[in-house]
Amino acid sequence: MTSTGLSSRELVPLTPAPPPDAVDCEGAETPPEETPTLFGKLTGGLSLRDLSPRQMAEVSLDLYAAGVLAYEDYELLAFQPELHPQYNDTIGALTGEPAGPDRARDFVSQWEERLHFEQRYNPQNTRLVRETERIVTLLQTLDGPPDGSGRTLAA
């Protein structure tokens, strides 16, 4: 032990150096830290904008079991066709894209695109349009601030 009472081999916390592009250079602003989302808070840091279908299926069940999702919402979010073993022989054969159950994607954008499609090509199917609108609203709420911005989650 040294005169300060600490062993010379004691571990000292290390603060990581910022990456070179984040260093403040004479008046340049550093980018703001990423704002946490309600989804991130509920799932331990996951992001709806960077989530794989496999993760979505798993976390949907967790959110349903915790009472965050209604059963109907859980059904829609947990169903991930790319997890089906015959995906490449069916949907993949038609689209020309193989399954990517572990490839991350932006689920908020995907559901927004799906809503626009349904509104444009299936407006007569009001049940489907309302269902898709409900999921988009839910995902936007979950992708918002941790306080939920006053929106309710369960429909």
DRENPA-3360 file (N, C-alpha, C; in nm, 2 decimals, always signed):
BEGIN
1 = MTSTGLSS = +0.08/-0.12/+0.00/+0.00/+0.00/+0.00/+0.09/+0.12/+0.00 ~ +0.04/+0.23/-0.06/+0.11/+0.35/-0.07/+0.07/+0.44/+0.05 ~ +0.13/+0.56/+0.06/+0.10/+0.65/+0.17/-0.05/+0.70/+0.16 ~ -0.11/+0.69/+0.05/-0.25/+0.74/+0.04/-0.35/+0.64/+0.08 ~ -0.30/+0.52/+0.11/-0.39/+0.41/+0.15/-0.44/+0.33/+0.04 ~ -0.41/+0.35/-0.08/-0.45/+0.28/-0.20/-0.34/+0.19/-0.25 ~ -0.38/+0.07/-0.29/-0.28/-0.02/-0.35/-0.24/+0.03/-0.48 ~ -0.12/+0.01/-0.52/-0.07/+0.06/-0.65/-0.14/-0.02/-0.77;
9 = RELVPLTP = -0.21/-0.13/-0.74/-0.27/-0.21/-0.84/-0.42/-0.19/-0.84 ~ -0.48/-0.10/-0.77/-0.62/-0.08/-0.76/-0.68/-0.03/-0.89 ~ -0.80/-0.08/-0.92/-0.86/-0.04/-1.05/-0.91/+0.11/-1.03 ~ -0.89/+0.18/-1.14/-0.94/+0.32/-1.14/-1.04/+0.33/-1.26 ~ -1.16/+0.39/-1.23/-1.26/+0.40/-1.34/-1.20/+0.48/-1.46 ~ -1.23/+0.43/-1.57/-1.18/+0.49/-1.70/-1.29/+0.56/-1.77 ~ -1.27/+0.68/-1.80/-1.37/+0.76/-1.88/-1.33/+0.74/-2.03 ~ -1.42/+0.68/-2.11/-1.38/+0.67/-2.25/-1.36/+0.80/-2.32;
17 = APPPDAVD = -1.26/+0.81/-2.41/-1.24/+0.93/-2.49/-1.35/+0.94/-2.59 ~ -1.40/+1.06/-2.62/-1.50/+1.08/-2.72/-1.44/+1.05/-2.86 ~ -1.52/+1.00/-2.96/-1.47/+0.98/-3.09/-1.42/+1.11/-3.15 ~ -1.33/+1.10/-3.24/-1.27/+1.23/-3.30/-1.38/+1.32/-3.36 ~ -1.48/+1.27/-3.42/-1.58/+1.36/-3.48/-1.67/+1.42/-3.38 ~ -1.67/+1.38/-3.25/-1.76/+1.44/-3.15/-1.68/+1.55/-3.07 ~ -1.56/+1.57/-3.09/-1.48/+1.66/-3.01/-1.52/+1.80/-3.05 ~ -1.54/+1.89/-2.96/-1.58/+2.03/-2.98/-1.46/+2.10/-3.04;
25 = CEGAETPP = -1.47/+2.15/-3.16/-1.36/+2.22/-3.22/-1.39/+2.37/-3.24 ~ -1.34/+2.45/-3.16/-1.35/+2.60/-3.16/-1.49/+2.64/-3.21 ~ -1.59/+2.63/-3.12/-1.72/+2.67/-3.14/-1.81/+2.58/-3.21 ~ -1.76/+2.47/-3.26/-1.85/+2.37/-3.33/-1.94/+2.30/-3.22 ~ -2.06/+2.29/-3.25/-2.15/+2.22/-3.16/-2.14/+2.07/-3.16 ~ -2.15/+2.01/-3.04/-2.15/+1.87/-3.04/-2.29/+1.82/-3.05 ~ -2.31/+1.71/-3.12/-2.45/+1.66/-3.14/-2.52/+1.63/-3.01 ~ -2.65/+1.66/-2.99/-2.71/+1.63/-2.87/-2.73/+1.48/-2.85;
33 = EETPTLFG = -2.73/+1.44/-2.72/-2.75/+1.30/-2.69/-2.88/+1.25/-2.74 ~ -2.89/+1.12/-2.77/-3.02/+1.06/-2.82/-3.12/+1.06/-2.71 ~ -3.24/+1.11/-2.74/-3.34/+1.12/-2.64/-3.40/+0.98/-2.61 ~ -3.41/+0.94/-2.48/-3.47/+0.81/-2.46/-3.62/+0.81/-2.49 ~ -3.67/+0.69/-2.53/-3.81/+0.67/-2.57/-3.88/+0.59/-2.46 ~ -4.01/+0.59/-2.47/-4.09/+0.51/-2.38/-4.06/+0.36/-2.40 ~ -4.05/+0.33/-2.53/-4.02/+0.19/-2.57/-3.88/+0.15/-2.51 ~ -3.78/+0.23/-2.52/-3.65/+0.21/-2.47/-3.66/+0.19/-2.32;
41 = KLTGGLSL = -3.74/+0.27/-2.25/-3.75/+0.26/-2.10/-3.82/+0.13/-2.07 ~ -3.92/+0.09/-2.14/-3.99/-0.04/-2.11/-3.91/-0.16/-2.14 ~ -3.82/-0.15/-2.24/-3.75/-0.27/-2.29/-3.60/-0.27/-2.26 ~ -3.56/-0.18/-2.17/-3.41/-0.18/-2.14/-3.32/-0.13/-2.24 ~ -3.37/-0.03/-2.32/-3.28/+0.04/-2.42/-3.30/+0.00/-2.56 ~ -3.40/-0.09/-2.60/-3.42/-0.12/-2.74/-3.49/-0.01/-2.81 ~ -3.48/-0.01/-2.94/-3.54/+0.10/-3.02/-3.63/+0.04/-3.13 ~ -3.75/+0.10/-3.14/-3.84/+0.06/-3.25/-3.79/+0.09/-3.38;
49 = RDLSPRQM = -3.69/+0.18/-3.39/-3.63/+0.22/-3.52/-3.51/+0.14/-3.56 ~ -3.47/+0.04/-3.47/-3.36/-0.05/-3.50/-3.38/-0.18/-3.42 ~ -3.48/-0.25/-3.47/-3.52/-0.38/-3.41/-3.54/-0.49/-3.51 ~ -3.50/-0.61/-3.48/-3.52/-0.72/-3.57/-3.66/-0.78/-3.55 ~ -3.71/-0.85/-3.66/-3.84/-0.92/-3.64/-3.84/-1.02/-3.52 ~ -3.73/-1.08/-3.50/-3.72/-1.18/-3.39/-3.73/-1.10/-3.26 ~ -3.66/-0.99/-3.24/-3.68/-0.91/-3.12/-3.82/-0.85/-3.11 ~ -3.88/-0.81/-3.22/-4.02/-0.76/-3.21/-4.11/-0.86/-3.16;
57 = AEVSLDLY = -4.10/-0.99/-3.21/-4.19/-1.09/-3.16/-4.17/-1.12/-3.01 ~ -4.04/-1.12/-2.96/-4.01/-1.14/-2.82/-4.06/-1.03/-2.73 ~ -4.03/-0.91/-2.77/-4.06/-0.79/-2.69/-4.21/-0.77/-2.69 ~ -4.28/-0.80/-2.80/-4.43/-0.79/-2.80/-4.49/-0.87/-2.69 ~ -4.45/-1.00/-2.68/-4.50/-1.09/-2.58/-4.47/-1.03/-2.44 ~ -4.35/-0.98/-2.42/-4.32/-0.92/-2.29/-4.41/-0.80/-2.26 ~ -4.44/-0.71/-2.36/-4.52/-0.60/-2.33/-4.67/-0.64/-2.31 ~ -4.71/-0.74/-2.38/-4.85/-0.79/-2.36/-4.86/-0.85/-2.21;
65 = AAGVLAYE = -4.76/-0.93/-2.17/-4.76/-0.99/-2.04/-4.76/-0.88/-1.93 ~ -4.69/-0.77/-1.96/-4.68/-0.66/-1.86/-4.81/-0.57/-1.86 ~ -4.90/-0.60/-1.96/-5.02/-0.52/-1.96/-5.01/-0.39/-2.04 ~ -4.90/-0.37/-2.11/-4.88/-0.25/-2.19/-4.95/-0.26/-2.32 ~ -4.96/-0.38/-2.38/-5.03/-0.40/-2.51/-5.16/-0.48/-2.49 ~ -5.26/-0.44/-2.57/-5.38/-0.51/-2.57/-5.35/-0.64/-2.65 ~ -5.43/-0.74/-2.64/-5.41/-0.87/-2.71/-5.41/-0.85/-2.86 ~ -5.50/-0.77/-2.91/-5.51/-0.74/-3.05/-5.38/-0.68/-3.11;
73 = DYELLAFQ = -5.33/-0.59/-3.03/-5.20/-0.52/-3.07/-5.09/-0.62/-3.07 ~ -5.08/-0.70/-2.96/-4.98/-0.80/-2.95/-4.98/-0.89/-3.07 ~ -5.10/-0.94/-3.11/-5.11/-1.03/-3.22/-5.05/-0.97/-3.35 ~ -5.08/-0.84/-3.37/-5.03/-0.78/-3.50/-4.88/-0.75/-3.49 ~ -4.83/-0.72/-3.38/-4.69/-0.69/-3.37/-4.60/-0.81/-3.36 ~ -4.65/-0.91/-3.29/-4.57/-1.04/-3.27/-4.57/-1.12/-3.40 ~ -4.67/-1.11/-3.48/-4.67/-1.19/-3.60/-4.56/-1.14/-3.70 ~ -4.45/-1.21/-3.72/-4.34/-1.17/-3.80/-4.32/-1.28/-3.90;
81 = PELHPQYN = -4.37/-1.26/-4.03/-4.36/-1.37/-4.13/-4.22/-1.42/-4.15 ~ -4.12/-1.34/-4.14/-3.98/-1.38/-4.16/-3.94/-1.49/-4.06 ~ -4.01/-1.51/-3.96/-3.97/-1.62/-3.86/-4.02/-1.75/-3.91 ~ -4.11/-1.76/-4.00/-4.17/-1.88/-4.05/-4.06/-1.96/-4.13 ~ -4.04/-2.09/-4.11/-3.94/-2.16/-4.18/-3.96/-2.17/-4.33 ~ -4.08/-2.15/-4.38/-4.11/-2.16/-4.52/-4.11/-2.02/-4.59 ~ -4.07/-1.92/-4.52/-4.07/-1.78/-4.57/-4.00/-1.77/-4.71 ~ -3.88/-1.83/-4.72/-3.80/-1.81/-4.84/-3.87/-1.88/-4.96;
89 = DTIGALTG = -3.95/-1.99/-4.93/-4.01/-2.06/-5.04/-4.15/-2.00/-5.08 ~ -4.20/-1.91/-5.00/-4.33/-1.85/-5.03/-4.31/-1.70/-5.05 ~ -4.32/-1.62/-4.95/-4.31/-1.48/-4.97/-4.18/-1.44/-5.03 ~ -4.07/-1.50/-4.98/-3.94/-1.47/-5.03/-3.92/-1.50/-5.18 ~ -3.99/-1.60/-5.22/-3.98/-1.64/-5.37/-4.06/-1.54/-5.45 ~ -4.17/-1.48/-5.39/-4.24/-1.38/-5.47/-4.18/-1.24/-5.47 ~ -4.11/-1.21/-5.36/-4.05/-1.07/-5.35/-3.91/-1.07/-5.39 ~ -3.84/-1.19/-5.40/-3.70/-1.20/-5.43/-3.61/-1.16/-5.32;
97 = EPAGPDRA = -3.66/-1.14/-5.20/-3.58/-1.11/-5.08/-3.59/-1.23/-4.98 ~ -3.47/-1.28/-4.94/-3.47/-1.39/-4.84/-3.51/-1.33/-4.71 ~ -3.55/-1.42/-4.62/-3.58/-1.38/-4.48/-3.46/-1.32/-4.41 ~ -3.49/-1.22/-4.33/-3.38/-1.16/-4.25/-3.43/-1.14/-4.11 ~ -3.46/-1.25/-4.04/-3.53/-1.23/-3.91/-3.44/-1.17/-3.80 ~ -3.31/-1.16/-3.83/-3.22/-1.09/-3.73/-3.17/-0.96/-3.79 ~ -3.22/-0.92/-3.90/-3.18/-0.79/-3.96/-3.27/-0.68/-3.90 ~ -3.21/-0.58/-3.84/-3.28/-0.47/-3.78/-3.35/-0.38/-3.89;
105 = RDFVSQWE = -3.46/-0.33/-3.85/-3.54/-0.24/-3.94/-3.61/-0.14/-3.85 ~ -3.67/-0.04/-3.92/-3.75/+0.07/-3.85/-3.90/+0.03/-3.86 ~ -3.95/-0.02/-3.74/-4.09/-0.07/-3.74/-4.18/+0.05/-3.75 ~ -4.15/+0.16/-3.69/-4.24/+0.28/-3.70/-4.26/+0.32/-3.85 ~ -4.15/+0.33/-3.92/-4.17/+0.36/-4.07/-4.24/+0.26/-4.15 ~ -4.21/+0.13/-4.11/-4.28/+0.02/-4.19/-4.43/+0.03/-4.17 ~ -4.47/+0.05/-4.04/-4.62/+0.05/-4.02/-4.68/+0.18/-4.07 ~ -4.60/+0.29/-4.08/-4.66/+0.41/-4.14/-4.68/+0.39/-4.29;
113 = ERLHFEQR = -4.58/+0.33/-4.35/-4.59/+0.29/-4.50/-4.71/+0.20/-4.52 ~ -4.73/+0.10/-4.43/-4.84/+0.01/-4.44/-4.97/+0.08/-4.43 ~ -4.98/+0.18/-4.34/-5.10/+0.26/-4.33/-5.13/+0.34/-4.45 ~ -5.03/+0.40/-4.51/-5.05/+0.48/-4.63/-5.10/+0.39/-4.75 ~ -5.04/+0.27/-4.75/-5.09/+0.17/-4.85/-5.23/+0.13/-4.83 ~ -5.27/+0.10/-4.71/-5.41/+0.06/-4.68/-5.50/+0.17/-4.71 ~ -5.47/+0.30/-4.67/-5.56/+0.41/-4.70/-5.57/+0.44/-4.85 ~ -5.47/+0.41/-4.93/-5.47/+0.44/-5.07/-5.54/+0.32/-5.15;
121 = YNPQNTRL = -5.51/+0.20/-5.12/-5.56/+0.09/-5.20/-5.67/+0.01/-5.13 ~ -5.69/+0.02/-5.00/-5.80/-0.05/-4.94/-5.89/+0.04/-4.85 ~ -5.92/+0.15/-4.89/-6.00/+0.24/-4.80/-6.14/+0.18/-4.77 ~ -6.19/+0.10/-4.85/-6.32/+0.03/-4.82/-6.31/-0.07/-4.71 ~ -6.19/-0.11/-4.68/-6.18/-0.21/-4.56/-6.15/-0.13/-4.44 ~ -6.25/-0.07/-4.38/-6.23/+0.03/-4.27/-6.18/-0.04/-4.15 ~ -6.21/-0.17/-4.13/-6.15/-0.24/-4.01/-6.00/-0.25/-4.02 ~ -5.95/-0.28/-4.14/-5.81/-0.29/-4.16/-5.74/-0.16/-4.14;
129 = VRETERIV = -5.80/-0.05/-4.20/-5.74/+0.08/-4.19/-5.74/+0.13/-4.05 ~ -5.85/+0.11/-3.97/-5.85/+0.15/-3.83/-5.75/+0.07/-3.75 ~ -5.74/-0.06/-3.77/-5.64/-0.14/-3.70/-5.50/-0.10/-3.73 ~ -5.47/-0.06/-3.85/-5.34/-0.02/-3.89/-5.31/+0.12/-3.83 ~ -5.41/+0.21/-3.83/-5.40/+0.34/-3.76/-5.37/+0.32/-3.62 ~ -5.44/+0.23/-3.55/-5.42/+0.21/-3.41/-5.27/+0.16/-3.38 ~ -5.22/+0.07/-3.46/-5.08/+0.03/-3.44/-4.98/+0.14/-3.47 ~ -5.01/+0.22/-3.57/-4.92/+0.34/-3.60/-4.92/+0.43/-3.48;
137 = TLLQTLDG = -5.04/+0.46/-3.43/-5.05/+0.55/-3.31/-4.97/+0.49/-3.19 ~ -4.99/+0.36/-3.17/-4.93/+0.29/-3.06/-4.77/+0.30/-3.07 ~ -4.72/+0.27/-3.19/-4.58/+0.28/-3.21/-4.52/+0.42/-3.20 ~ -4.60/+0.52/-3.25/-4.55/+0.65/-3.23/-4.55/+0.70/-3.09 ~ -4.64/+0.65/-3.01/-4.65/+0.68/-2.87/-4.53/+0.61/-2.80 ~ -4.50/+0.48/-2.83/-4.39/+0.41/-2.77/-4.26/+0.47/-2.81 ~ -4.25/+0.53/-2.93/-4.13/+0.59/-2.98/-4.11/+0.73/-2.93 ~ -4.21/+0.78/-2.86/-4.20/+0.92/-2.80/-4.13/+0.92/-2.67;
145 = PPDGSGRT = -4.14/+1.03/-2.60/-4.07/+1.05/-2.47/-4.13/+0.95/-2.36 ~ -4.04/+0.92/-2.26/-4.08/+0.82/-2.16/-4.21/+0.85/-2.09 ~ -4.25/+0.98/-2.08/-4.37/+1.01/-2.01/-4.50/+0.97/-2.09 ~ -4.48/+0.93/-2.21/-4.60/+0.89/-2.30/-4.67/+1.00/-2.36 ~ -4.63/+1.13/-2.33/-4.69/+1.25/-2.39/-4.84/+1.25/-2.37 ~ -4.89/+1.19/-2.27/-5.04/+1.20/-2.24/-5.12/+1.10/-2.33 ~ -5.07/+1.02/-2.41/-5.14/+0.93/-2.50/-5.16/+0.80/-2.42 ~ -5.28/+0.73/-2.45/-5.30/+0.60/-2.38/-5.24/+0.50/-2.48;
153 = LAA = -5.20/+0.39/-2.43/-5.14/+0.28/-2.51/-5.24/+0.18/-2.55 ~ -5.32/+0.13/-2.46/-5.42/+0.03/-2.49/-5.54/+0.09/-2.56 ~ -5.58/+0.02/-2.67/-5.70/+0.08/-2.74/-5.83/+0.02/-2.68;
% end
